[in-house]
Amino acid sequence: MILYGSSLSPYVRKVLVVAAEKGVDLQLEPTGPTPGQHSEGFLAASPLRKMPALRDGDYLLADSSAIIHYLEAKFRERPLIPAEPRARGTTIWFEEYADTVLMACGAKIFFNRVVAPVFLGRPGDLDAAAAAERDDMPPILDYLESVAPEQEGYLVGDRLTLADIAVTSPWATLAHADCAVSPSEHPRLANYLGRMLSRPSFTDWTNREQALLERVRAA
């Protein structure tokens, strides 16, 4: 199976981490942020020209949530979406919250501090990034602090689920933009994210991302 996209995208990374945690082999075919960097395979698989997109033989599918549900149905070992109704509902809620509310704020920060200057060769709007971090992020942090486990544990039940992966992935992206959770202001969230981001399924990709950013910035 081929996944089209860049792991710097929290949506792409979310799929890659799900695959790693489930033991599913996905081949990442890099795709850049501009139309000139899109491969024919990506264009065929992604009608909206957004990453990620998946090719599994002759089957094409776009959107991270759709791809994850496909993988969950096809590879039933190590399930990441609970079957119990309340746990499933809560898991999908956290994924939706991360994909929309958290990333509506995070995208302003990451695009203007990283994507525009590093990959598009033009200055980002640093005032917009600062405003998002100052004005939009605090209520998100407060909410996530209120639901984060106190010490060990996960967002839903007693094991890793899609909820944990979806909420953590944007923070891996934001770390590349010098945006992190303060342990003094949000200790439970900082501890939780530290544990999640230290999992090999995340570090395998975040280490590569950091190396890529260093190479591009040095070029």
C-alpha positions in Angstrom: 0.0 0.0 0.0 1.1 3.5 -0.8 0.3 6.6 1.2 0.8 9.9 -0.5 1.8 12.9 1.5 4.3 14.4 3.9 4.6 13.2 7.5 5.0 16.9 8.5 1.2 17.0 8.0 -0.5 15.9 11.2 -3.1 14.2 9.1 -0.5 12.1 7.2 1.4 11.4 10.4 -1.8 10.3 12.0 -2.3 7.6 9.4 1.4 6.5 9.5 1.3 6.2 13.3 -2.0 4.2 13.1 -0.3 1.9 10.6 2.8 1.5 12.7 0.8 0.7 15.9 -1.3 -1.9 14.0 1.8 -3.4 12.3 0.6 -2.5 8.8 3.2 -1.8 6.1 2.6 1.5 4.4 5.0 3.0 1.8 5.1 6.8 2.0 5.4 8.5 -1.3 6.4 12.1 -0.5 4.1 14.9 -1.8 4.8 18.6 -1.5 2.4 21.4 -0.6 2.2 22.9 -4.1 0.5 21.5 -7.3 3.9 21.3 -9.1 5.0 18.8 -6.5 2.0 16.5 -6.9 2.6 13.1 -8.5 0.2 11.5 -10.9 -0.5 8.8 -8.3 -1.5 11.4 -5.7 -3.7 13.3 -8.2 -5.5 10.1 -9.1 -6.1 9.2 -5.4 -7.0 12.6 -4.0 -9.9 14.4 -5.8 -9.5 17.5 -3.5 -5.7 17.6 -3.9 -5.3 17.3 -0.2 -3.0 14.9 1.7 -3.1 12.1 2.6 -4.3 9.7 0.0 -4.0 6.0 -0.3 -3.5 3.4 -3.0 -4.1 -0.2 -2.2 -3.8 -2.1 -5.4 -6.5 -0.6 -7.6 -8.4 0.9 -4.7 -7.9 4.7 -4.1 -9.0 6.6 -1.1 -8.5 10.1 0.3 -8.9 11.8 3.7 -7.1 10.6 6.9 -10.2 9.6 8.8 -11.5 7.5 5.8 -8.1 5.9 5.4 -7.9 5.0 9.1 -11.4 3.5 9.1 -10.4 1.4 6.0 -7.2 0.2 7.7 -9.1 -0.6 10.9 -11.7 -2.7 9.0 -9.1 -4.5 6.8 -6.5 -5.2 9.6 -8.5 -6.2 12.6 -5.5 -7.0 14.8 -4.5 -4.4 17.4 -7.7 -2.4 17.0 -7.5 1.4 17.7 -11.2 2.2 17.5 -13.1 0.7 20.4 -16.2 -1.4 19.7 -18.0 -0.4 22.9 -20.4 2.4 21.9 -19.5 5.1 24.4 -15.7 4.5 24.0 -16.1 4.6 20.2 -18.1 7.8 20.3 -15.5 9.5 22.6 -12.7 8.3 20.4 -14.3 9.8 17.3 -15.0 13.0 19.2 -11.3 13.5 20.0 -10.3 12.8 16.5 -12.7 15.4 15.2 -11.6 17.9 17.8 -8.0 17.5 16.9 -8.6 17.6 13.1 -10.8 20.7 13.3 -10.4 22.8 16.4 -6.8 22.1 17.3 -5.6 22.2 13.7 -7.5 25.4 12.8 -5.2 27.1 15.3 -2.2 24.9 14.7 -2.2 25.4 10.9 -1.8 29.2 11.3 1.2 28.6 13.4 2.9 25.9 11.4 2.2 27.4 8.0 3.6 30.8 8.8 6.6 29.7 10.8 7.6 26.7 8.7 5.8 26.0 5.5 5.9 29.5 4.0 9.6 30.3 4.7 11.1 26.8 4.5 9.1 25.2 1.6 7.6 28.1 -0.3 10.5 30.5 -0.1 8.5 33.5 1.2 8.0 35.1 4.6 5.2 33.8 6.7 2.8 36.1 8.6 4.5 35.8 12.0 1.9 38.2 13.5 -0.8 35.8 12.5 1.1 32.9 14.0 1.7 34.8 17.3 -2.0 35.8 17.5 -3.1 32.2 17.0 -0.8 31.0 19.8 -1.8 33.9 22.1 -5.5 34.1 21.5 -6.7 30.8 20.0 -4.6 28.2 21.7 -5.2 28.9 25.5 -8.8 27.5 25.5 -7.6 24.4 23.6 -4.9 23.9 26.1 -7.2 24.3 29.0 -9.7 21.8 27.5 -7.0 19.2 26.8 -5.5 19.7 30.2 -8.9 18.9 31.7 -9.2 15.6 29.9 -5.6 14.4 29.9 -4.9 11.5 32.3 -3.2 12.6 35.5 -0.1 10.3 35.3 -0.2 7.2 33.2 -3.1 6.2 30.9 -4.9 7.2 27.8 -7.7 9.4 26.7 -10.2 6.6 26.2 -10.2 3.5 28.3 -7.0 1.7 29.4 -5.2 1.4 26.1 -4.0 3.3 23.2 -6.7 4.4 20.7 -7.1 6.6 17.7 -8.0 9.4 20.1 -4.5 9.5 21.5 -2.9 9.4 18.0 -5.2 12.1 16.6 -4.7 14.5 19.6 -0.9 13.9 19.7 -0.1 14.2 16.0 -0.7 18.0 15.7 1.7 18.6 18.6 4.4 16.7 16.8 3.9 19.2 13.9 3.7 22.2 16.2 7.0 21.2 17.9 8.7 21.9 14.6 7.3 25.5 14.8 8.6 26.1 18.4 5.1 25.7 19.9 5.0 23.4 22.9 2.9 22.9 26.0 4.3 24.4 29.2 4.7 21.8 32.0 4.1 24.5 34.6 0.9 25.8 33.1 -0.6 22.5 31.8 1.3 19.7 33.6 -1.1 16.8 32.9 -1.2 17.6 29.2 2.6 18.1 29.0 3.2 14.8 30.7 0.7 13.0 28.5 2.1 14.4 25.3 5.6 13.6 26.3 4.7 10.0 26.8 2.8 9.7 23.6 5.5 11.5 21.5 8.2 9.2 22.9 6.5 6.1 21.4 8.5 4.6 18.5 5.5 5.0 16.2 5.9 8.8 16.6 9.7 9.2 17.0 10.4 7.1 13.8 8.7 9.9 11.9 9.5 13.0 13.9 13.3 12.2 13.8 13.1 12.0 10.0 11.1 15.2 9.9 13.6 17.1 12.0 16.5 15.9 9.7 14.5 17.0 6.6 13.9 20.5 8.0 17.6 20.8 8.8 18.6 19.8 5.3 16.1 22.1 3.6 17.0 25.1 5.8 20.7 24.5 5.2 20.3 24.3 1.4 
